[in-house]
């Protein structure tokens, strides 16, 4: 359906476009023909006579002064003898029906004096061409066709403008062909007949469709019936209209009838349009055209046409009479094209007013001067002059009041409605000028036409800043929301190019007019007006009122909107300033730094909330006070005041300690336009937390470095242990084997020294490994006293050489505790070393007393010295990181801090008691639990002895010395041992033999001991729990994890005979162990 409608619409548009193009083309062809006729009229000579037949004879009726006949002396009344070379008798019958001859090229006449005169346009000398007459005709013709072309070009190109274009060129052709016909130009006489037949009816058609109210019927095909009469005349003309090339008199009458009827129709339609017009523009158009026609036709008819018909003579020359006809096309063009038409009523009104004023003043002045110069009042000349001057001055003063009085009288007499309406407009203008409120103004604008015209309703929409519209005020039928929404939709869809009145294609019959309110080329509102409640049509005075009210409303509303916009803009600026001020104040007060704005005399101008809270005052209470009085409690700026250095190269960022806090001070001047304002900003930032964080970061860094060093020591110790324990095992083992034999006493003592030394070395390596294992806490049950002894052994040489004695006070049967032996030994070693340093400061021998005792639920260890003691003020800081009482380079200040962390991690406490001159005592308390009370020391060196049976043992180790030692040791203990140097040999022996126990090293070349264990268990699962790991390693994380996962027993190198036998017993007799 839509596609079909679109196709039909496209076809209609193309059809209209083709029709318009055809009409324009025809118009220009007619115009070209008209111009050709005018051109030929200038160059073509002519006879210039009219010969008529009356009273049974031919006679010269008229002679053109510019024709050849006039130059030859032919005059009206002469009797033709020959016409065009033929005797008059021969032409009598031929042209008698015509009664008039115009197409004459050769003429011979006899005048009343009997003189024969001849004239031939082709051979006689030609008179001068009358350019004035031709120009007059051409000017009138140009007025018609220029009007048609101009209106077609400037207005919307619809059927009305096309008809006017065609009418203009046709009337132009009528004038051009009439002039050319007198010059005997071929075909011109026929065009001079046909063109005037069509022109008036084209003009009639144009007047029918001109009013805007007739827009819907402009394309109505029934309008073509207008051309029935001229069409009949054109068809009849070739049949009955001419004879021998000249129009017949009867057809001339028919043609005159067609002319008259057409022009009467034009006048009648114009009058009808004026009377029935709903739009004021239509009324004005009709008035202007009628007045123009009157000015054009009345002189021509009264001074040319009527005198020529009555007396045969004309009062004005024909060219001057034709000039008056130019008022018709000129008034027509003005009425159609002009946007603002001249109000004829106003012109007439003003004419009446000025005429009345002139007559009144003339009568007054004439009477006054008559009285003066009659010498009845003043006798002397000077007196008469003064009297005349006074009366003239009085007349000038009376001019204004007389004019106003005349206007009121004439308005009351002839324009009563307009007089009242003008008062309404004036009242509205006065009321609007007294208000700046948009709502009040809108109500006044709507109320004025509703009250004055008795309307059913009115609604005003006011333009907003964003280009939309909002309801300003509404009355009557437009007061509902639904009707206002409908009107708002009409505003969006309207044709904004049309001015008032704009009816358009209005779907709402209640709306009479849509009036745009425009001021300063800007639409400030749209006013909707309904019809009258009485259903009467709007009169010309009504339109006068509506236009007046709209003009006043537009100007006033424009001013109010500008004022409102300025006020809104000012309020927005004020609000923006207020918001900026509040935002600045909020930002200023939310800054945690202490900010103070001061002048050059240290007077406080403003402080932020943080500074006020710091001072214990409100911000308002600080204003005007001296900053040093509030901040430093002094009567003058302190010497170190940063404000004293402002402008003297003061370096920002200086720090100041106050009330236990550290502040970073920054001061900057406040500049205005690049110049100092004499004020400066004082900003104090609390950097205490930053400084503490930096100190903590430094402590952590040093701790990390210390941990790294300890880890390096641990790795080194593990490597040393592995390299020492393997050969040490051989030394210790073979020494014990030798001691088991019968040796001489001297040799036995020497071998015993070797065995004891080996054991001592093994114990030192063990202690070093225990201390170095710092990275991963490993808590186990241990004897604190044994750990203390081991720790003292590490410092034994240093203490002995320093002359420091160690006193041990151990309570008997102390329970074991669960702790990390390495970490706990680190704490004990740190306390012993600190006591050692304190005693050395005295320069005398000293005593370190170590006490171990059991309390109710804790094990207490005290480390005391008889050194110089510690200052009581330093005791609270003693456990703080990086605090030390030692000289630079002697300590890091981390020992006690780390010790305290270790003890706290074990659930214990560490405290200090000291008195100057009486040494210091550190007390450690470690918690006891059931595990601690019942713990047994799982040492391979303290295993119970069992009656051993003969066992078959598989030894897997890559060290030959270890292989030989274990073979010999096991053999001496009545065991049988097979030796495997690598994993492959061990697997082969397992496949061919049965063993009770396997002793194997975990670190071997090729397949590792861990891989070998997994292979053994996968093939011989019965060996789970019968594999003992032999290792001289420090039990690194990987090995320790492997041992813990598989719950393996460990025989640590170096080991002695008892350790070997004890481990075998634990494996073979686990329940007894």
Secondary structure, 3 states (H helix, E strand, C coil): CHHHHHHHHHHHHHHHHHHHHHHHHHHHHHHHHHHHHHHHHHHCCCCCEEEEEECCEEEEEEECCCCHHHHHCCCCCCEEEEECCEEHHHHHHHHCCCCEECCCCEEEEECCCCCEEEEECCCCCCCCCCHHHHHHHHHHHHHHHHHHHHHHHHCCCCHHHHHHHHHHHHHHHHHHHHHHHHCCCCCHHHHHHHHHHHHHHHHHHHHHHHCHHHHHHCCCHHHHHHHHHHHHHHHHHHHHHEECCEECHHHHHHHHHHHHHHHHHHHHHHHHHHHHCCCHHHHHHHHHHHHHHHHHHHHHHHHHHHHHHHCCCCCCCHHHHHHHCHHHHHHHHHHHHCCCCCCHHHHHHHHHHHHHHHHHHHHHHHHHHHHHHCCCCCCCHHHHHHHHHHHHHHHHHHHHHHHHHHHHHHHHHHCHHHHHHHHHHHHHHHHHHCCCCHHHHHHHHHHHHHHHHCECEEEEEEECCCCCEEEEEEEECCCCHHHHHHHHHHHHHCCCCCCCCECCCCCCCCEEEEEEEEECCEEEEEEEEECECCCCCCCHHHHHHHHHHHHHHHHHHHHHHHHHHHHHHHHHHHHHHHHHHHHHHHHHHHCCCEEEEEECCCEEEEECHHHHHHHCCCHHHHCCCEHHHHHCCCCCCCCCCHHHHCCCCCCCCEEEEECCEEEEEEEEEEEECCEEEEEEEEEEEECHHHHHHHHHHHHHHHHHHHHHHHHHHHHHHHHHHHHHHHHHHHHHHHHHHHHCCCCCHHHHHHHHHHHHHHHHHHHHHHHHHHHHCCCCCCEEEECHHHHHHHHHHHCHHHHHHCCEEEEEEECCCCCCEEEEHHHHHHHHHHHHHHHHHHHHHHCCCEEEEEEEEECCCEEEEEEEECCCCCCHHHHCCCCCCCCCCCCCCCCCCCHHHHHHHHHHHCCCEEEEEECCCCCEEEEEEEECCHHHHHCCCCCHHHCCCCCCCCCEEEEECCCHHHHHHHHHHHHHCCCEEEEECCHHHHHHHHHHCCCCEEEEECCCCCCCHHHHHHHHHHHCHHHCCCEEEEECCCCCHHHHHHHHHHCCEEEECCCCHHHHHHHHHHHHCCCCC
